[in-house]
Each structure stands twice: as structure tokens, then as C-alpha cells.
Amino acid sequence: MSFLNLFSGPDPDKLEDKGDAYLASRLWGQAKQFYERALHKLEQLPRSDENQRRRLEDKIRQTRRSLARDHQQTALVYLEGGYPEEARETFQLAMDISPDPAVRKELAQQLSGLVQHTDSGEIPHDETEDHTLPREDHATFPAAGTTNEHFRALCHTLPEEVGRAYRQYGPDFMEGYVALNKGDFEMAIAFLEKALTTMPQPESYIPLELATAYFHQGRLEEARDLLEQVRLHHPEALPAYQLLCEIYWEQGATAQAEALLASLPPHLARSRAVMLLKGKTLFRAGRFEEARDFYQDTIHAFGWHDPMALELARTHEALYEVTAARTLYGQLMERCRGCGSRSDPRVTHKYAELSFADGLRGSDLIELYLELTQEVPNEAALYFHRISQIYFHRGNTVEGERFRQFASRALRDTDLSPRR
């Protein structure tokens, strides 16, 4: 990490990658938070990538949809178990989160039926106003509102017991937690430090969030000390281990990261999230062959996992195993297209560049580069340059010269040099 990046925190790509890892593990709330932070970070850039923005918005909607369905199922379980008040609250959470008008209408009907069977026959007005009418969809949640509303929405994405604890930590924690999720790390630190002083319970989750803010500001040792405290009181808190690994990687202490992961309880150690951390630790240690074998063995034993396949492809690249890396990127592209979603332009870029490096010069590669000029316009100069090279290689000097001019024009427009 460069000096500047150390103090600005992860870029949108890294935040999106972390969100993808949580998404693959069906941890919808955590994935949603990383996607929202990635989108916020992206919107702060002088030249934001419109396609990445749309992709992040799609992923946020996906996590909101999954969260809402989970809450709906939980509410039904509460209802069957004879806990109508808990069911009512959980139906409301699902309506708050769902991006789909039809699902919100279905939830409103379920809530209405529940109300008709309660003793009071009504729900307090301040908690249900406008819930019976479908709301407009928004790219992020919440799109607007008070700090309190934003905080409540963030708490809804957390595991139930964690969200309940967060709501008890007071106004300073609320301000700090919202600031952290908006990427305002200085403000987050100020409020979270105050919250920790006001509520110094060692078993609280405040140190975890303060450690996250410290990490983004480059205060690694302070973050590390807090996370050791979190581990002591919450040995099941996977985010603490992930952040500790990030710190060890930044400090070049990969042996300590390995020891940390080896100390985890067996049920955590077998999770895909931890396996991903183990593979990344091997990679960061420069043990590329071991990382490759670990990823391959894990995928063979537990089945395909997109984030792990992506890391395996990167490991093949580090070993200059171009064909193997290209094949994996191609599989990732096909899986996206097979489920009807847009392929990640970063994966398409890798596939195209490795295909070019592997000596391929077919028309299908030209089509991919043309697609990328639309998907990643900031890199259009490079893609037009590659198309020009392909045409010249095939002896078509007319098209080769035409696309070389496109590349020169795109280069002037973006003031960026094409990568060789």
C-alpha cells in the first residue's frame, strides 16, 4: 500500500472484493456494507467509473433483497413460535430493507394480517407510517434521512444479537458508526473514542469498529491492540480476524497471520471466508506455488467459489501461468453471463489482456476489447490500441490505422497512456 493509500483507506475495488467474499458466504449484511462503502468511495473520485457504479448499485439491491427475504422467514418463525411482537418488528425490518415493491406489498399484507390478530388490533403510528404503501426503489439504502435512520438501517444488516448490542451503545457510537460507514474516518474515530470512554465495557463491539477506523487512517498498532481485545471477548467475531490479517499483511508479518488463522476454532477454520484468508496469506508471503495448490485443493474439496477462483487466477498470473489464469477468468465470465448478470469488467479486462499475451488474435478478442471500451471508458486508449495491434498482425492495415487513430484520440481525451 502506498503512503497516500495508507491514509485514505482501501480503494473501491478492494472494498468491492471484500463485499463479494461476504456475498459468496451469504453474509448479506456485511456484503451490503462493503458495497455501500465502495460506492461512497467511488463517488468521491474525480473520475468515477459509471459501470462500476451501476454494478455496485446492482449488488446493493441484491443484498437488500436477500436480507429482506431472510427477515421475512425469521418473522414467520417468530409467528409460528407464538412471538407476535418479534414477528411484527421483523416484518417491518424486511419492508424497510427490501428494494422490491411487490415484496414490500406482500410483507405489508402479512403485517396487516398479524395486526388483525393481536390484542390491540393496531400498530403504533410512529413505527408504521407509510409502510402499507410501496416505496420507490433506491440505489442505496437509505438514500436520505437522519443519522438515526441511517444507523437503524445499518443495524438491520447485522446479526440480530450484534445489532441489538449496537443500538444500546449510545449517541456517540451511533454518530461514529455512521461516519465510519460513510468513509469519514476522522469523525468516526472522534466519536468512537468518546463512545469507548463513555461505555468502557470490555465485552462491547465498540473496539472492533474503532479498530476499523484506525486501520483506515494507518494507525495499525492501535487497531491491532483493540482487535486483540475483541478476540478475547468475542472469539467468534470473524471480522476481527479478517482485519487482523489485513494489518499483518501490511506489516509484512505473514507468519503471524498464519499463526492467527491456525488458532481459530475448527468450525471457523473450515469456513470459506477463513480459507480465503489462508490462501491470501500464502500469496502475500510470496509462496505462490503453495497458494495455488491450496486454492486448487480447496475448490476440489468444497466446490467452486467465485472469490477463491479469482484469487487462484491471480496466483496463476504471479507464477506466469498465463493459460491457466486466462482459463479461470474465462470461467468467471461465463458464470456471470450464465446467470444473466453483467460480467465484471475487471475480469473481462484480465481475460482479454491474458488472451493477447497468450498470442490470441481472433475476432472474438476484438469484440471483447470493443465491449471494454464501453464498460471502462477511462481505459479506452489501451483497448483501441490492442484492437489496432490485432488488425496490423492480421495484415489489415486500414482497420489497424483507423483504430490507432481512435487510440490517439482517446489518449488525448483521458490524458492517460495505454499500458503495454
Residue pairs with C-beta under 8 A, 6 or more apart in sequence:
1 250
5 11
6 218
6 250
7 217
7 218
8 216
9 41
9 183
9 185
9 215
9 216
9 217
10 18
10 41
10 216
11 41
12 38
12 39
12 41
12 42
12 45
12 52
12 56
13 38
13 346
15 34
15 35
15 37
15 38
15 41
16 34
16 35
16 38
16 52
16 55
16 56
16 59
17 307
17 310
18 34
18 242
19 30
19 31
19 32
19 33
19 34
19 35
19 38
19 59
20 31
20 59
20 306
20 307
21 273
21 276
21 307
22 28
22 30
22 31
22 34
22 273
23 31
23 59
23 62
23 63
24 272
24 305
24 306
24 307
25 271
25 272
25 273
26 66
27 273
28 63
28 66
28 67
28 70
28 157
29 63
29 67
29 156
29 157
29 158
29 159
30 157
30 239
31 59
31 63
32 60
32 63
32 64
32 67
32 141
32 157
33 154
33 157
33 181
35 56
35 59
35 60
35 63
36 60
36 140
36 181
37 181
37 183
38 56
39 53
39 56
39 57
39 60
39 139
39 140
40 182
40 183
41 183
42 48
42 49
42 52
42 53
42 56
43 53
44 183
47 378
49 376
49 378
50 377
51 345
51 374
51 375
51 376
52 345
55 342
55 344
55 345
57 139
57 140
58 341
58 342
60 139
60 140
60 141
61 99
61 137
61 139
63 157
64 97
64 98
64 99
64 141
65 98
65 99
65 100
65 103
67 94
67 97
67 156
67 157
68 94
68 95
68 97
68 98
68 99
68 100
68 103
68 107
69 94
69 103
71 90
71 91
71 93
71 94
71 97
71 156
72 90
72 91
72 94
72 103
72 107
72 110
74 90
74 160
75 86
75 87
75 88
75 90
75 91
75 94
75 110
76 87
78 84
78 86
78 87
78 90
79 87
79 114
84 114
84 117
84 118
87 114
88 111
88 114
88 115
88 118
88 123
91 107
91 110
91 111
91 114
92 111
92 127
92 128
92 131
93 156
94 103
94 107
95 104
95 107
95 108
95 111
95 131
96 141
96 153
96 156
97 141
97 153
97 156
97 157
98 104
98 107
99 137
99 138
99 141
100 137
101 134
101 135
101 137
102 134
104 134
104 135
105 134
108 131
108 132
108 133
111 123
111 128
111 131
112 132
115 121
115 122
115 123
141 153
142 149
142 150
142 153
145 153
147 174
147 175
147 178
148 174
150 178
150 181
151 174
151 177
151 178
152 167
154 177
154 178
154 181
155 163
155 166
155 167
156 163
157 163
158 166
162 205
165 204
165 205
166 173
166 177
166 205
169 195
169 199
169 204
169 205
169 206
170 195
170 198
170 199
172 191
172 192
172 194
172 195
172 198
173 191
173 192
173 195
173 199
173 206
173 209
175 187
175 191
176 187
176 188
176 189
176 190
176 191
176 192
176 194
176 195
176 209
176 210
176 213
177 188
177 192
177 209
179 185
179 187
179 188
179 191
180 188
180 192
180 209
180 212
180 213
183 216
185 213
185 216
185 217
186 217
188 209
188 210
188 213
189 210
189 213
189 214
189 217
192 206
192 209
192 210
192 213
193 210
195 206
196 204
196 206
196 207
196 210
199 206
202 229
202 232
202 233
203 233
203 234
205 230
205 234
205 237
207 226
207 227
207 229
207 230
208 226
208 227
208 230
208 234
208 237
208 239
208 240
208 243
210 226
211 222
211 223
211 224
211 226
211 227
211 230
211 240
211 243
212 223
212 243
214 220
214 222
214 223
214 226
215 223
215 243
215 246
215 247
220 247
220 250
220 251
223 243
223 247
224 244
224 247
227 240
227 243
227 244
227 247
230 237
230 240
231 237
231 240
231 241
231 244
234 240
235 265
236 265
236 268
238 268
238 271
238 273
238 274
241 260
241 261
241 264
241 268
241 274
241 277
242 273
242 277
244 257
244 260
245 257
245 260
245 261
245 277
245 280
245 281
248 254
248 256
248 257
248 260
248 281
249 257
249 280
249 281
249 284
254 281
254 282
254 284
254 285
255 285
257 277
257 281
257 284
258 278
258 281
258 285
261 269
261 274
261 277
261 278
261 281
262 269
264 274
268 274
272 302
272 305
272 307
272 308
275 298
275 302
275 308
276 305
276 307
276 308
276 311
278 294
279 291
279 294
279 295
279 298
279 308
279 311
279 312
279 315
280 291
280 311
282 288
282 290
282 291
282 294
283 291
283 311
283 314
283 315
283 318
288 315
288 318
288 319
289 319
291 311
291 315
292 312
292 315
292 316
292 319
292 321
295 308
295 309
295 311
295 312
295 315
296 312
298 305
298 308
299 305
299 308
299 309
299 312
306 332
306 335
309 328
309 331
309 332
310 328
310 332
310 347
312 328
313 324
313 325
313 328
313 329
313 332
313 350
314 325
316 322
316 324
316 325
316 328
317 325
317 350
317 354
322 354
322 357
322 358
323 358
325 350
325 354
326 351
326 354
326 355
326 358
329 347
329 348
329 350
329 351
329 354
330 351
332 343
332 344
332 347
333 343
333 347
333 348
333 351
336 342
336 343
336 344
336 347
337 343
345 372
345 375
345 376
348 368
348 371
348 372
348 375
349 372
349 376
349 379
351 368
352 365
352 368
352 369
352 372
352 383
352 386
353 386
355 365
355 368
356 365
356 386
356 389
356 390
361 390
361 393
361 394
365 390
366 387
366 390
366 391
369 383
369 384
369 386
369 387
369 390
370 383
370 387
372 379
372 383
373 379
373 380
373 383
373 384
373 410
376 383
377 414
378 414
378 416
379 416
380 406
380 407
380 410
380 413
380 414
381 407
381 408
381 410
381 411
381 414
381 416
381 417
381 418
382 407
382 418
382 419
384 403
384 404
384 406
384 407
384 410
385 403
385 404
385 407
385 418
387 403
387 406
388 399
388 400
388 401
388 402
388 403
388 404
388 406
388 407
389 400
391 397
391 399
391 400
391 403
392 400
407 418
411 417
411 418
